[in-house]
């Protein structure tokens, strides 16, 4: 009899212990999840109390398949670059703009062209993530499947020749900008009034923020080329000329809108 009572008491204590453990664990998991959620919001650097009611900016579809540039830019890089990196810029841009309802009607071009007029709390986020969105949206459009002996024609070709003396001179100078950009950034052909200019920008800075209109841009962040070229940025830049969509660059020069 004493043995039976002892066993019963032990089982009861064990069951109570298990219940207490499970309850404590559940509370700990809930608290941990809340802490992670709070931490991710805090790290984003903007006030997330007012979220955008709609996704104002969305990821533009590619005008070709992920494998279309394969001999120059591999399919896996395109998937990650478009679906992950670009999408992240959009998500963070939407979160930043969602904290300032007065910006709801502004395009990304408007935002980048008037950075000094934005609320200071979100200016950096718009510069970085708005720039990332605008830069990549143009980048996808100014590429197409491989074409050998790829070169501009018509008014664009004439303007390049009159500015740089020859197409080859232009390519050499543009490539030097791209290879010479320290760290992450972009090499650009831009329109400044009625003139063409070359420029390079660090990180995701956009020519739009200094009053220049981008016509052609090359992404030289490592995520744009590392899987295929590793540290050989110059090889990536040289190969890239075969996928430039000069028809789209000509449309950009003419001020025709493409994509969203």
Residue pairs with C-beta under 8 A, 6 or more apart in sequence:
41 48
44 92
44 95
44 125
45 124
45 125
46 95
46 96
46 99
46 121
46 122
46 125
47 99
47 121
48 95
48 99
49 99
50 98
50 99
50 101
51 95
51 98
52 94
52 95
52 97
52 98
53 98
55 90
55 94
56 94
56 97
56 98
56 104
57 90
57 93
57 94
57 97
57 108
57 133
58 90
58 260
59 82
59 83
59 86
59 87
59 90
60 137
60 140
60 259
60 260
62 78
62 82
62 140
63 140
63 141
63 144
63 259
64 143
64 144
64 145
66 75
66 78
66 79
66 82
67 75
67 78
68 144
68 145
69 78
69 143
69 145
69 146
69 243
71 146
71 242
72 146
72 239
72 240
72 242
72 243
73 143
73 224
73 225
73 228
73 240
73 243
74 227
74 228
76 227
77 223
77 224
77 225
77 226
77 227
77 228
80 223
81 136
81 219
81 223
81 224
82 136
82 140
85 132
85 136
85 223
86 132
86 133
86 136
88 129
88 132
89 128
89 129
89 130
89 132
89 133
89 136
89 204
90 129
90 133
92 125
92 128
92 129
93 108
93 125
93 126
93 129
93 130
93 132
93 133
95 125
96 122
96 125
96 126
96 129
96 130
97 103
97 104
97 106
97 111
97 122
97 126
99 119
99 121
99 122
100 118
100 119
100 122
103 111
103 118
108 130
108 133
108 134
108 137
109 134
109 208
111 118
111 126
111 130
112 126
112 127
112 130
112 131
112 134
112 206
112 208
112 209
113 208
113 209
113 211
115 123
115 126
115 127
115 209
116 123
118 126
127 204
127 205
127 209
128 203
128 204
129 204
130 206
131 203
131 204
131 205
131 206
131 209
132 204
134 206
134 208
135 186
135 204
135 206
135 214
135 217
135 219
136 219
137 259
137 260
138 214
138 217
138 252
139 217
139 218
139 219
140 259
141 245
141 248
141 258
141 259
142 216
142 217
142 244
142 245
142 248
142 249
142 252
143 243
143 244
143 245
144 243
144 244
144 245
144 248
145 243
146 242
146 243
147 242
147 243
148 242
150 241
150 242
150 243
150 244
150 246
151 157
151 167
151 246
152 160
152 167
152 246
152 249
152 250
153 246
153 250
154 250
155 250
155 253
155 254
156 246
156 249
156 250
156 253
157 167
159 196
159 253
160 167
160 170
160 196
161 167
163 170
163 195
163 196
164 170
164 173
164 196
170 189
171 241
173 198
174 187
174 189
174 198
174 216
174 218
175 187
175 234
175 237
175 238
177 187
177 188
177 198
177 199
177 200
178 187
178 200
178 218
178 220
178 233
178 237
179 220
179 233
179 234
179 237
180 200
181 187
181 200
181 202
181 220
182 202
183 202
183 203
184 202
184 203
184 220
184 221
184 222
185 200
185 201
185 202
185 203
185 205
185 220
185 221
186 200
186 201
186 204
186 205
186 217
186 218
186 219
186 220
187 198
187 200
187 217
187 218
187 220
187 237
188 198
188 199
188 200
188 201
188 207
188 212
188 214
188 215
188 216
188 217
188 218
189 196
189 197
189 198
189 214
189 215
189 216
189 217
189 249
190 196
190 197
190 198
190 199
190 207
190 212
190 213
190 214
190 215
191 197
191 212
191 213
191 215
191 252
191 253
192 211
192 212
192 213
196 215
197 212
199 207
199 212
201 207
206 214
207 213
207 214
208 214
213 252
214 252
215 249
215 252
215 253
216 244
216 249
216 252
218 237
218 240
220 233
220 236
220 237
224 236
225 233
225 236
228 236
229 235
229 236
248 258
251 258
252 258
